[in-house]
Each structure stands twice: as structure tokens, then as C-alpha cells.
Amino acid sequence: MIEGRGELIINQTINGRIYKCSECNKIHVDYKNLNFSFNQKEYNNFQTYIQNLDGKYWVKKNEDHSGERKILIPINHPNLIMSFSLEELYELKELLVANLFPPQKLRLIKPRTVELHISKN
């Protein structure tokens, strides 16, 4: 994670990034020409939905679709559908794999601080 200009960059790919805004406390997902703004629950739901999409299934199912992108995802608008190629879906999944919570600080221990009990069996 990288901090800058009031945002915490969580993950990044060539075509996208995920960051959390310190001002609005929203998680923003920018991928190609798509931009989403989520609270934590919405982000988790979106992440789960995308991760569970079977891209190969949808490419096969929509093989007769005239467009280049065969993975069609309806959104809550009657005139809009998100569309992805298999490669784009894989990249979006890679982007969404990021853990939103920073790793806990680990404490280094020296061998002398660990008590070992050796059994002679």
C-alpha cells in the first residue's frame, strides 16, 4: 500500500488501481474507463461477484455476440452493460485480489527469547 495526496493506494495494474480516499473514506476502483466508488460492504460484494465470474463460461455462452468483448455484466441501469474480454476480466480479478487491510506488524524474536523443551524419547 502506498500513501499519497489523501489517498492510500491498495493495488495497481497497468490498466487500473484501487485506492481509499482519506477525505470521503470510500474505496475507489478505477479500471480502464470504469470508475466505482464503494463503501467497505459494497466493495466486498463487488469483489466477491467479480472473483466468482467464470469468464470462459460467459465467453462460450456469448460467442454469437457481435462485440469483441463476450463477458457481459448487467448493472442496475436498463441501458448499460459492462463488457470485458477474458484478458480484461483476469486483470480486473488480479486488481481486486488486494487485501484492504494492512498487514499486522510482526515482532522479531531472537532464539534466546523462545523457550524450547526438548524431550528425549
Residue pairs with C-beta under 8 A, 6 or more apart in sequence:
1 8
1 9
1 10
1 102
2 8
2 9
3 9
6 21
6 22
6 23
7 19
7 20
7 21
7 22
7 28
8 19
8 20
8 22
9 17
9 18
9 19
10 17
10 18
10 19
10 20
10 27
10 98
10 99
10 100
11 17
11 18
11 95
11 96
11 97
11 98
12 18
12 95
13 91
13 94
13 95
14 91
15 31
15 32
15 88
15 91
16 29
16 30
16 31
16 32
16 91
16 92
16 95
17 29
17 30
17 95
18 27
18 28
18 29
18 30
18 95
18 96
18 98
19 27
19 28
19 30
20 26
20 27
20 28
20 100
21 28
24 37
25 39
26 37
26 38
26 39
27 37
27 38
27 39
27 40
27 43
27 100
28 35
28 36
28 37
28 38
29 35
29 36
29 38
29 43
29 46
29 95
29 96
30 36
31 91
31 92
31 95
32 88
34 82
36 46
38 46
40 100
43 100
46 96
47 96
50 89
50 92
50 93
50 96
51 93
51 96
51 97
53 71
53 73
53 89
53 93
55 71
55 84
55 86
55 89
55 90
56 86
58 70
58 71
58 72
59 70
59 71
59 86
62 70
62 71
62 72
63 70
65 72
67 83
68 85
69 83
69 84
69 85
69 88
70 83
70 85
70 86
71 83
71 84
71 85
71 86
71 88
71 89
72 81
72 82
72 83
73 81
73 82
73 83
73 84
74 81
75 81
75 82
84 92
